[in-house]
Amino acid sequence: MQISPYYSGAAHLEYGIYFMTGTAKTSAAGAKAFIINVPAATRFSLTFNSGTVGTEGEVVITVIKLRRAE
């Protein structure tokens, strides 16, 4: 299983969550925190890839806008 964020026109695998799923009814959990500089409007998305069927999932996203000193 792989969940990767996409922003500023590119996927960022370095911030992804990875888990090897085995047999049926395998559970996976992961957490990742990162801070990004977004100087212009961008599209943010998460991509889920898995070799097995995912039947349930939950994502919590917190966005905090910080003012940078100029």
Buried (B, 14 or more C-beta within 10 A) or exposed (E): BEBBBBBEEEEEEEBBBEEEBEEEEEEBEEEEEEEEEEEEEEEEEEEEEEEEEEEEEEEEEEEEEEEEEE
